[in-house]
Amino acid sequence: MDPWYSLGSGDMLEVASMAVHVGQMTSLDGVRRCFAAVTENAATILGLEGYGLAPGRHADMVVLEAGDPIEAIRLRATRLHVIRRGKVIAETPAAVAKLSLPGRPASVALTQP
């Protein structure tokens, strides 16, 4: 699944998570930089045209179940939607934990709106 790393899955969030630990980049800023390294910085280095979220761009994106880059890496966020050229090509339902505790809600979403 990953042509460059035989133990990898080709998952860039996994790469960012590994970089956080191996590179000892566990500060909040360090985690944000690792996220940027596998998203917009990688696209810039590759010279991808039409990349990013702005009018007139390709509308290629992954919608994560996370409130911010730190949460995305910390929780290994679910990919809710994968969108290519404006069309959803893959979807995964949001994660919900079911609880059986007196006086507590019956379920809890991992991220809160």
TIRO-806672 format. One record per atom (N, C-alpha, C, O): x, y, z. Coordinates in Angstrom, 3 decimals. Layout:
<atoms>
{xx: X yy: Y zz: Z}
...
</atoms>
This chain:
<atoms>
{xx: 0.812 yy: -1.205 zz: 0.000}
{xx: 0.000 yy: 0.000 zz: 0.000}
{xx: 0.850 yy: 1.262 zz: 0.000}
{xx: 0.358 yy: 2.321 zz: -0.390}
{xx: 2.096 yy: 1.188 zz: 0.420}
{xx: 2.948 yy: 2.367 zz: 0.470}
{xx: 4.250 yy: 2.027 zz: -0.254}
{xx: 5.063 yy: 1.268 zz: 0.274}
{xx: 4.461 yy: 2.568 zz: -1.437}
{xx: 5.639 yy: 2.189 zz: -2.213}
{xx: 6.970 yy: 2.662 zz: -1.637}
{xx: 8.021 yy: 2.166 zz: -2.044}
{xx: 6.950 yy: 3.612 zz: -0.698}
{xx: 8.193 yy: 4.129 zz: -0.147}
{xx: 8.537 yy: 3.555 zz: 1.221}
{xx: 9.688 yy: 3.637 zz: 1.650}
{xx: 7.573 yy: 2.982 zz: 1.906}
{xx: 7.795 yy: 2.473 zz: 3.257}
{xx: 7.018 yy: 1.174 zz: 3.408}
{xx: 5.788 yy: 1.187 zz: 3.437}
{xx: 7.719 yy: 0.065 zz: 3.503}
{xx: 7.060 yy: -1.249 zz: 3.473}
{xx: 6.112 yy: -1.497 zz: 4.640}
{xx: 5.234 yy: -2.353 zz: 4.538}
{xx: 6.264 yy: -0.777 zz: 5.740}
{xx: 5.356 yy: -0.935 zz: 6.872}
{xx: 4.256 yy: 0.121 zz: 6.884}
{xx: 3.415 yy: 0.137 zz: 7.782}
{xx: 4.264 yy: 0.993 zz: 5.896}
{xx: 3.303 yy: 2.085 zz: 5.858}
{xx: 2.020 yy: 1.728 zz: 5.137}
{xx: 1.913 yy: 0.689 zz: 4.485}
{xx: 1.051 yy: 2.616 zz: 5.271}
{xx: -0.248 yy: 2.408 zz: 4.645}
{xx: -0.547 yy: 3.463 zz: 3.578}
{xx: -1.632 yy: 3.465 zz: 2.998}
{xx: 0.388 yy: 4.340 zz: 3.322}
{xx: 0.151 yy: 5.432 zz: 2.387}
{xx: -0.693 yy: 6.542 zz: 2.990}
{xx: -1.168 yy: 7.421 zz: 2.270}
{xx: -0.884 yy: 6.513 zz: 4.299}
{xx: -1.731 yy: 7.461 zz: 5.015}
{xx: -0.872 yy: 8.611 zz: 5.525}
{xx: -0.011 yy: 8.415 zz: 6.383}
{xx: -1.106 yy: 9.814 zz: 4.996}
{xx: -0.270 yy: 10.942 zz: 5.368}
{xx: -0.488 yy: 11.409 zz: 6.808}
{xx: 0.415 yy: 12.005 zz: 7.396}
{xx: -1.658 yy: 11.154 zz: 7.389}
{xx: -1.825 yy: 11.463 zz: 8.815}
{xx: -0.954 yy: 10.537 zz: 9.669}
{xx: -0.441 yy: 10.948 zz: 10.710}
{xx: -0.793 yy: 9.297 zz: 9.229}
{xx: 0.104 yy: 8.368 zz: 9.926}
{xx: 1.539 yy: 8.878 zz: 9.844}
{xx: 2.282 yy: 8.817 zz: 10.824}
{xx: 1.922 yy: 9.375 zz: 8.686}
{xx: 3.263 yy: 9.932 zz: 8.509}
{xx: 3.459 yy: 11.132 zz: 9.441}
{xx: 4.494 yy: 11.251 zz: 10.096}
{xx: 2.468 yy: 12.013 zz: 9.497}
{xx: 2.566 yy: 13.188 zz: 10.372}
{xx: 2.663 yy: 12.765 zz: 11.834}
{xx: 3.447 yy: 13.333 zz: 12.595}
{xx: 1.875 yy: 11.775 zz: 12.228}
{xx: 1.916 yy: 11.289 zz: 13.610}
{xx: 3.290 yy: 10.718 zz: 13.944}
{xx: 3.835 yy: 10.974 zz: 15.018}
{xx: 3.839 yy: 9.949 zz: 13.019}
{xx: 5.166 yy: 9.378 zz: 13.250}
{xx: 6.211 yy: 10.488 zz: 13.356}
{xx: 7.107 yy: 10.426 zz: 14.198}
{xx: 6.091 yy: 11.503 zz: 12.495}
{xx: 7.043 yy: 12.610 zz: 12.528}
{xx: 6.980 yy: 13.358 zz: 13.860}
{xx: 8.009 yy: 13.779 zz: 14.389}
{xx: 5.775 yy: 13.521 zz: 14.395}
{xx: 5.614 yy: 14.188 zz: 15.692}
{xx: 6.441 yy: 13.467 zz: 16.754}
{xx: 7.138 yy: 14.103 zz: 17.544}
{xx: 6.358 yy: 12.137 zz: 16.769}
{xx: 7.045 yy: 11.352 zz: 17.797}
{xx: 8.537 yy: 11.210 zz: 17.513}
{xx: 9.362 yy: 11.471 zz: 18.389}
{xx: 8.886 yy: 10.804 zz: 16.310}
{xx: 10.289 yy: 10.568 zz: 15.972}
{xx: 11.080 yy: 11.871 zz: 16.010}
{xx: 12.215 yy: 11.904 zz: 16.485}
{xx: 10.475 yy: 12.935 zz: 15.507}
{xx: 11.157 yy: 14.226 zz: 15.478}
{xx: 11.031 yy: 15.004 zz: 16.771}
{xx: 11.500 yy: 16.139 zz: 16.860}
{xx: 10.409 yy: 14.413 zz: 17.770}
{xx: 10.174 yy: 15.057 zz: 19.057}
{xx: 9.551 yy: 16.449 zz: 18.871}
{xx: 9.980 yy: 17.435 zz: 19.470}
{xx: 8.515 yy: 16.483 zz: 18.008}
{xx: 7.822 yy: 17.734 zz: 17.706}
{xx: 6.464 yy: 17.747 zz: 18.393}
{xx: 5.442 yy: 18.012 zz: 17.761}
{xx: 6.458 yy: 17.458 zz: 19.695}
{xx: 5.211 yy: 17.298 zz: 20.434}
{xx: 4.635 yy: 18.595 zz: 20.991}
{xx: 3.597 yy: 18.567 zz: 21.652}
{xx: 5.282 yy: 19.731 zz: 20.739}
{xx: 4.676 yy: 21.001 zz: 21.140}
{xx: 3.480 yy: 21.248 zz: 20.228}
{xx: 3.385 yy: 20.648 zz: 19.158}
{xx: 2.575 yy: 22.117 zz: 20.638}
{xx: 1.419 yy: 22.422 zz: 19.801}
{xx: 1.861 yy: 22.958 zz: 18.436}
{xx: 1.295 yy: 22.582 zz: 17.410}
{xx: 2.856 yy: 23.821 zz: 18.424}
{xx: 3.360 yy: 24.356 zz: 17.167}
{xx: 4.012 yy: 23.252 zz: 16.329}
{xx: 3.854 yy: 23.224 zz: 15.108}
{xx: 4.735 yy: 22.356 zz: 16.975}
{xx: 5.375 yy: 21.249 zz: 16.267}
{xx: 4.354 yy: 20.336 zz: 15.603}
{xx: 4.553 yy: 19.905 zz: 14.468}
{xx: 3.262 yy: 20.038 zz: 16.303}
{xx: 2.211 yy: 19.196 zz: 15.733}
{xx: 1.579 yy: 19.902 zz: 14.533}
{xx: 1.324 yy: 19.272 zz: 13.507}
{xx: 1.328 yy: 21.191 zz: 14.657}
{xx: 0.758 yy: 21.948 zz: 13.531}
{xx: 1.697 yy: 21.918 zz: 12.321}
{xx: 1.244 yy: 21.792 zz: 11.183}
{xx: 2.990 yy: 22.034 zz: 12.569}
{xx: 3.972 yy: 22.003 zz: 11.474}
{xx: 4.009 yy: 20.627 zz: 10.798}
{xx: 4.157 yy: 20.543 zz: 9.578}
{xx: 3.877 yy: 19.569 zz: 11.566}
{xx: 3.847 yy: 18.225 zz: 10.974}
{xx: 2.607 yy: 18.045 zz: 10.106}
{xx: 2.677 yy: 17.422 zz: 9.046}
{xx: 1.474 yy: 18.586 zz: 10.547}
{xx: 0.249 yy: 18.523 zz: 9.743}
{xx: 0.455 yy: 19.298 zz: 8.445}
{xx: 0.112 yy: 18.814 zz: 7.366}
{xx: 1.015 yy: 20.501 zz: 8.553}
{xx: 1.264 yy: 21.315 zz: 7.353}
{xx: 2.236 yy: 20.614 zz: 6.406}
{xx: 2.126 yy: 20.754 zz: 5.188}
{xx: 3.179 yy: 19.866 zz: 6.956}
{xx: 4.166 yy: 19.181 zz: 6.112}
{xx: 3.538 yy: 18.143 zz: 5.196}
{xx: 4.053 yy: 17.890 zz: 4.106}
{xx: 2.437 yy: 17.540 zz: 5.618}
{xx: 1.800 yy: 16.510 zz: 4.788}
{xx: 0.584 yy: 17.042 zz: 4.044}
{xx: -0.110 yy: 16.278 zz: 3.374}
{xx: 0.314 yy: 18.345 zz: 4.150}
{xx: -0.837 yy: 18.934 zz: 3.446}
{xx: -0.335 yy: 20.043 zz: 2.520}
{xx: 0.209 yy: 19.755 zz: 1.454}
{xx: -0.509 yy: 21.295 zz: 2.909}
{xx: -0.181 yy: 22.380 zz: 1.983}
{xx: 1.295 yy: 22.488 zz: 1.640}
{xx: 1.624 yy: 22.828 zz: 0.504}
{xx: 2.196 yy: 22.214 zz: 2.574}
{xx: 3.624 yy: 22.312 zz: 2.264}
{xx: 4.046 yy: 21.259 zz: 1.242}
{xx: 4.849 yy: 21.543 zz: 0.353}
{xx: 3.512 yy: 20.056 zz: 1.363}
{xx: 3.845 yy: 18.998 zz: 0.406}
{xx: 3.380 yy: 19.383 zz: -0.992}
{xx: 4.102 yy: 19.176 zz: -1.967}
{xx: 2.186 yy: 19.938 zz: -1.092}
{xx: 1.661 yy: 20.348 zz: -2.395}
{xx: 2.512 yy: 21.469 zz: -2.994}
{xx: 2.748 yy: 21.492 zz: -4.202}
{xx: 2.963 yy: 22.379 zz: -2.170}
{xx: 3.813 yy: 23.475 zz: -2.640}
{xx: 5.134 yy: 22.940 zz: -3.174}
{xx: 5.582 yy: 23.340 zz: -4.248}
{xx: 5.753 yy: 22.041 zz: -2.427}
{xx: 7.031 yy: 21.459 zz: -2.847}
{xx: 6.878 yy: 20.689 zz: -4.158}
{xx: 7.760 yy: 20.730 zz: -5.016}
{xx: 5.754 yy: 19.988 zz: -4.306}
{xx: 5.504 yy: 19.235 zz: -5.539}
{xx: 5.119 yy: 20.148 zz: -6.704}
{xx: 5.060 yy: 19.703 zz: -7.851}
{xx: 4.863 yy: 21.403 zz: -6.414}
{xx: 4.490 yy: 22.342 zz: -7.461}
{xx: 3.114 yy: 22.072 zz: -8.052}
{xx: 2.883 yy: 22.324 zz: -9.234}
{xx: 2.198 yy: 21.557 zz: -7.229}
{xx: 0.853 yy: 21.252 zz: -7.712}
{xx: 0.109 yy: 22.542 zz: -8.038}
{xx: 0.067 yy: 23.472 zz: -7.233}
{xx: -0.465 yy: 22.579 zz: -9.209}
{xx: -1.246 yy: 23.751 zz: -9.611}
{xx: -2.699 yy: 23.550 zz: -9.215}
{xx: -3.214 yy: 22.433 zz: -9.249}
{xx: -3.350 yy: 24.632 zz: -8.843}
{xx: -4.760 yy: 24.564 zz: -8.493}
{xx: -5.020 yy: 23.940 zz: -7.136}
{xx: -6.148 yy: 23.541 zz: -6.846}
{xx: -3.976 yy: 23.846 zz: -6.281}
{xx: -4.124 yy: 23.228 zz: -4.971}
{xx: -4.584 yy: 24.266 zz: -3.960}
{xx: -4.207 yy: 25.434 zz: -4.054}
{xx: -5.389 yy: 23.854 zz: -3.003}
{xx: -5.810 yy: 24.711 zz: -1.908}
{xx: -7.290 yy: 25.043 zz: -2.008}
{xx: -7.941 yy: 24.779 zz: -3.018}
{xx: -7.795 yy: 25.620 zz: -0.950}
{xx: -9.212 yy: 25.968 zz: -0.895}
{xx: -9.377 yy: 27.447 zz: -1.216}
{xx: -9.159 yy: 28.316 zz: -0.371}
{xx: -9.766 yy: 27.708 zz: -2.454}
{xx: -10.006 yy: 29.074 zz: -2.910}
{xx: -10.821 yy: 29.007 zz: -4.196}
{xx: -10.786 yy: 28.001 zz: -4.905}
{xx: -11.549 yy: 30.067 zz: -4.496}
{xx: -12.331 yy: 30.071 zz: -5.740}
{xx: -11.453 yy: 29.773 zz: -6.949}
{xx: -10.344 yy: 30.292 zz: -7.076}
{xx: -11.977 yy: 28.922 zz: -7.838}
{xx: -11.253 yy: 28.578 zz: -9.057}
{xx: -10.296 yy: 27.419 zz: -8.920}
{xx: -9.704 yy: 26.990 zz: -9.910}
{xx: -10.129 yy: 26.903 zz: -7.726}
{xx: -9.230 yy: 25.764 zz: -7.519}
{xx: -9.959 yy: 24.465 zz: -7.830}
{xx: -11.157 yy: 24.484 zz: -8.111}
{xx: -9.258 yy: 23.341 zz: -7.784}
{xx: -9.809 yy: 22.047 zz: -8.203}
{xx: -10.869 yy: 21.455 zz: -7.282}
{xx: -11.611 yy: 20.573 zz: -7.715}
{xx: -10.972 yy: 21.890 zz: -6.054}
{xx: -11.898 yy: 21.320 zz: -5.058}
{xx: -11.542 yy: 19.884 zz: -4.741}
{xx: -12.421 yy: 19.030 zz: -4.623}
{xx: -10.237 yy: 19.612 zz: -4.601}
{xx: -9.750 yy: 18.319 zz: -4.119}
{xx: -9.468 yy: 18.486 zz: -2.632}
{xx: -8.715 yy: 19.377 zz: -2.238}
{xx: -10.068 yy: 17.636 zz: -1.806}
{xx: -9.843 yy: 17.777 zz: -0.362}
{xx: -10.270 yy: 16.520 zz: 0.385}
{xx: -11.005 yy: 15.680 zz: -0.132}
{xx: -9.791 yy: 16.423 zz: 1.599}
{xx: -10.219 yy: 15.385 zz: 2.527}
{xx: -10.818 yy: 16.100 zz: 3.724}
{xx: -10.166 yy: 16.948 zz: 4.332}
{xx: -12.058 yy: 15.765 zz: 4.068}
{xx: -12.728 yy: 16.363 zz: 5.221}
{xx: -12.515 yy: 15.427 zz: 6.397}
{xx: -12.968 yy: 14.282 zz: 6.382}
{xx: -11.825 yy: 15.916 zz: 7.412}
{xx: -11.483 yy: 15.100 zz: 8.581}
{xx: -12.464 yy: 15.332 zz: 9.726}
{xx: -13.034 yy: 16.415 zz: 9.863}
{xx: -12.647 yy: 14.320 zz: 10.526}
{xx: -13.460 yy: 14.445 zz: 11.738}
{xx: -12.561 yy: 14.982 zz: 12.848}
{xx: -12.176 yy: 14.260 zz: 13.768}
{xx: -12.242 yy: 16.264 zz: 12.735}
{xx: -11.348 yy: 16.902 zz: 13.702}
{xx: -11.576 yy: 18.405 zz: 13.654}
{xx: -11.893 yy: 18.963 zz: 12.604}
{xx: -11.414 yy: 19.039 zz: 14.780}
{xx: -11.610 yy: 20.473 zz: 14.861}
{xx: -10.408 yy: 21.283 zz: 14.425}
{xx: -10.546 yy: 22.454 zz: 14.070}
{xx: -9.225 yy: 20.676 zz: 14.447}
{xx: -8.008 yy: 21.385 zz: 14.082}
{xx: -6.910 yy: 20.367 zz: 13.775}
{xx: -7.109 yy: 19.172 zz: 13.997}
{xx: -5.761 yy: 20.810 zz: 13.272}
{xx: -4.681 yy: 19.882 zz: 12.920}
{xx: -4.176 yy: 19.036 zz: 14.098}
{xx: -3.809 yy: 17.875 zz: 13.918}
{xx: -4.160 yy: 19.612 zz: 15.281}
{xx: -3.687 yy: 18.862 zz: 16.452}
{xx: -4.624 yy: 17.689 zz: 16.739}
{xx: -4.178 yy: 16.566 zz: 16.972}
{xx: -5.920 yy: 17.965 zz: 16.720}
{xx: -6.910 yy: 16.916 zz: 16.952}
{xx: -6.859 yy: 15.866 zz: 15.835}
{xx: -7.037 yy: 14.676 zz: 16.092}
{xx: -6.617 yy: 16.304 zz: 14.609}
{xx: -6.537 yy: 15.375 zz: 13.471}
{xx: -5.438 yy: 14.345 zz: 13.698}
{xx: -5.646 yy: 13.153 zz: 13.472}
{xx: -4.276 yy: 14.798 zz: 14.140}
{xx: -3.160 yy: 13.879 zz: 14.371}
{xx: -3.371 yy: 13.091 zz: 15.658}
{xx: -3.166 yy: 11.878 zz: 15.675}
{xx: -3.775 yy: 13.753 zz: 16.729}
{xx: -3.941 yy: 13.088 zz: 18.025}
{xx: -4.966 yy: 11.966 zz: 17.957}
{xx: -4.749 yy: 10.891 zz: 18.516}
{xx: -6.079 yy: 12.207 zz: 17.278}
{xx: -7.158 yy: 11.214 zz: 17.215}
{xx: -7.063 yy: 10.292 zz: 16.004}
{xx: -7.858 yy: 9.364 zz: 15.855}
{xx: -6.067 yy: 10.561 zz: 15.128}
{xx: -6.002 yy: 9.830 zz: 13.850}
{xx: -7.375 yy: 9.898 zz: 13.190}
{xx: -8.037 yy: 8.886 zz: 12.962}
{xx: -7.762 yy: 11.103 zz: 12.900}
{xx: -9.114 yy: 11.460 zz: 12.494}
{xx: -9.667 yy: 10.615 zz: 11.356}
{xx: -8.966 yy: 10.269 zz: 10.405}
{xx: -10.937 yy: 10.301 zz: 11.489}
{xx: -11.669 yy: 9.626 zz: 10.432}
{xx: -11.776 yy: 10.559 zz: 9.230}
{xx: -11.980 yy: 11.763 zz: 9.386}
{xx: -11.640 yy: 10.003 zz: 8.044}
{xx: -11.828 yy: 10.771 zz: 6.812}
{xx: -13.314 yy: 10.707 zz: 6.491}
{xx: -13.798 yy: 9.704 zz: 5.966}
{xx: -14.028 yy: 11.761 zz: 6.803}
{xx: -15.472 yy: 11.767 zz: 6.588}
{xx: -15.814 yy: 11.776 zz: 5.105}
{xx: -16.720 yy: 11.070 zz: 4.662}
{xx: -15.080 yy: 12.584 zz: 4.342}
{xx: -15.324 yy: 12.685 zz: 2.899}
{xx: -13.994 yy: 12.867 zz: 2.182}
{xx: -13.121 yy: 13.604 zz: 2.641}
{xx: -13.854 yy: 12.189 zz: 1.059}
{xx: -12.737 yy: 12.436 zz: 0.150}
{xx: -13.373 yy: 13.011 zz: -1.106}
{xx: -14.243 yy: 12.392 zz: -1.719}
{xx: -12.925 yy: 14.204 zz: -1.480}
{xx: -13.528 yy: 14.923 zz: -2.600}
{xx: -12.458 yy: 15.168 zz: -3.655}
{xx: -11.374 yy: 15.671 zz: -3.361}
{xx: -12.783 yy: 14.805 zz: -4.878}
{xx: -11.867 yy: 15.023 zz: -6.006}
{xx: -12.622 yy: 15.757 zz: -7.101}
{xx: -13.671 yy: 15.313 zz: -7.569}
{xx: -12.057 yy: 16.895 zz: -7.497}
{xx: -12.670 yy: 17.736 zz: -8.530}
{xx: -14.128 yy: 18.039 zz: -8.204}
{xx: -14.983 yy: 18.080 zz: -9.088}
{xx: -14.398 yy: 18.253 zz: -6.895}
{xx: -15.720 yy: 18.647 zz: -6.447}
{xx: -16.707 yy: 17.517 zz: -6.252}
{xx: -17.852 yy: 17.769 zz: -5.878}
{xx: -16.301 yy: 16.265 zz: -6.495}
{xx: -17.202 yy: 15.121 zz: -6.321}
{xx: -16.724 yy: 14.259 zz: -5.157}
{xx: -15.535 yy: 13.967 zz: -5.033}
{xx: -17.664 yy: 13.859 zz: -4.310}
{xx: -17.333 yy: 12.958 zz: -3.204}
{xx: -17.043 yy: 11.584 zz: -3.804}
{xx: -17.893 yy: 10.996 zz: -4.472}
{xx: -15.822 yy: 11.077 zz: -3.556}
{xx: -15.461 yy: 9.760 zz: -4.084}
{xx: -15.355 yy: 8.702 zz: -2.995}
{xx: -15.263 yy: 7.512 zz: -3.295}
{xx: -15.367 yy: 9.127 zz: -1.725}
{xx: -15.360 yy: 8.176 zz: -0.607}
{xx: -15.957 yy: 8.862 zz: 0.614}
{xx: -15.771 yy: 10.061 zz: 0.822}
{xx: -16.678 yy: 8.084 zz: 1.420}
{xx: -17.288 yy: 8.603 zz: 2.648}
{xx: -17.158 yy: 7.573 zz: 3.760}
{xx: -17.191 yy: 6.367 zz: 3.518}
{xx: -17.013 yy: 8.063 zz: 4.963}
{xx: -16.995 yy: 7.220 zz: 6.159}
{xx: -17.872 yy: 7.903 zz: 7.195}
{xx: -17.743 yy: 9.110 zz: 7.401}
{xx: -18.769 yy: 7.158 zz: 7.861}
{xx: -19.603 yy: 7.807 zz: 8.880}
{xx: -18.761 yy: 8.298 zz: 10.057}
{xx: -17.721 yy: 7.722 zz: 10.377}
{xx: -19.222 yy: 9.354 zz: 10.686}
{xx: -18.548 yy: 9.892 zz: 11.870}
{xx: -18.555 yy: 8.850 zz: 12.989}
{xx: -19.501 yy: 8.075 zz: 13.129}
{xx: -17.498 yy: 8.848 zz: 13.768}
{xx: -17.387 yy: 7.915 zz: 14.890}
{xx: -18.248 yy: 8.399 zz: 16.059}
{xx: -18.217 yy: 9.577 zz: 16.416}
{xx: -19.012 yy: 7.481 zz: 16.646}
{xx: -19.836 yy: 7.787 zz: 17.808}
{xx: -19.643 yy: 6.671 zz: 18.824}
{xx: -19.815 yy: 5.494 zz: 18.506}
{xx: -19.284 yy: 7.046 zz: 20.043}
{xx: -19.129 yy: 6.066 zz: 21.118}
{xx: -20.462 yy: 5.893 zz: 21.835}
{xx: -21.081 yy: 6.874 zz: 22.247}
{xx: -20.902 yy: 4.656 zz: 21.985}
{xx: -22.137 yy: 4.381 zz: 22.722}
{xx: -21.783 yy: 4.081 zz: 24.168}
{xx: -20.842 yy: 3.341 zz: 24.455}
{xx: -22.556 yy: 4.670 zz: 25.074}
{xx: -22.284 yy: 4.530 zz: 26.502}
{xx: -23.428 yy: 3.812 zz: 27.201}
{xx: -24.587 yy: 3.923 zz: 26.802}
{xx: -23.085 yy: 3.083 zz: 28.239}
{xx: -24.084 yy: 2.448 zz: 29.112}
{xx: -23.746 yy: 2.801 zz: 30.546}
{xx: -23.402 yy: 1.936 zz: 31.351}
{xx: -23.850 yy: 4.090 zz: 30.853}
{xx: -23.513 yy: 4.585 zz: 32.180}
{xx: -24.688 yy: 5.375 zz: 32.737}
{xx: -25.179 yy: 6.290 zz: 32.075}
{xx: -25.149 yy: 5.042 zz: 33.938}
{xx: -26.281 yy: 5.766 zz: 34.524}
{xx: -25.990 yy: 7.264 zz: 34.610}
{xx: -24.906 yy: 7.676 zz: 35.021}
{xx: -26.979 yy: 8.069 zz: 34.213}
{xx: -26.845 yy: 9.507 zz: 34.312}
{xx: -25.976 yy: 10.147 zz: 33.239}
{xx: -25.728 yy: 11.352 zz: 33.278}
{xx: -25.520 yy: 9.361 zz: 32.299}
{xx: -24.674 yy: 9.885 zz: 31.226}
{xx: -25.414 yy: 9.782 zz: 29.899}
{xx: -26.364 yy: 9.006 zz: 29.792}
{xx: -25.007 yy: 10.542 zz: 28.885}
{xx: -25.668 yy: 10.430 zz: 27.584}
{xx: -25.485 yy: 9.039 zz: 26.991}
{xx: -24.528 yy: 8.335 zz: 27.315}
{xx: -26.409 yy: 8.654 zz: 26.124}
{xx: -26.348 yy: 7.327 zz: 25.505}
{xx: -25.225 yy: 7.217 zz: 24.480}
{xx: -24.749 yy: 6.119 zz: 24.189}
{xx: -24.802 yy: 8.363 zz: 23.931}
{xx: -23.712 yy: 8.343 zz: 22.969}
{xx: -22.941 yy: 9.662 zz: 23.023}
{xx: -23.453 yy: 10.686 zz: 23.474}
{xx: -21.711 yy: 9.605 zz: 22.555}
{xx: -20.853 yy: 10.777 zz: 22.544}
{xx: -20.088 yy: 10.779 zz: 21.224}
{xx: -19.465 yy: 9.780 zz: 20.864}
{xx: -20.135 yy: 11.896 zz: 20.502}
{xx: -19.338 yy: 12.053 zz: 19.293}
{xx: -17.916 yy: 12.378 zz: 19.714}
{xx: -17.704 yy: 13.047 zz: 20.726}
{xx: -16.942 yy: 11.911 zz: 18.948}
{xx: -15.553 yy: 12.181 zz: 19.284}
{xx: -15.203 yy: 13.651 zz: 19.161}
{xx: -14.346 yy: 14.148 zz: 19.892}
{xx: -15.843 yy: 14.341 zz: 18.264}
{xx: -15.642 yy: 15.786 zz: 18.152}
{xx: -16.975 yy: 16.476 zz: 18.310}
{xx: -18.007 yy: 15.962 zz: 17.879}
{xx: -16.952 yy: 17.615 zz: 18.915}
{xx: -18.189 yy: 18.360 zz: 19.163}
{xx: -18.266 yy: 19.522 zz: 18.183}
{xx: -17.252 yy: 20.174 zz: 17.934}
{xx: -19.448 yy: 19.801 zz: 17.615}
{xx: -19.575 yy: 20.929 zz: 16.683}
{xx: -19.336 yy: 22.257 zz: 17.369}
{xx: -19.405 yy: 23.305 zz: 16.726}
</atoms>
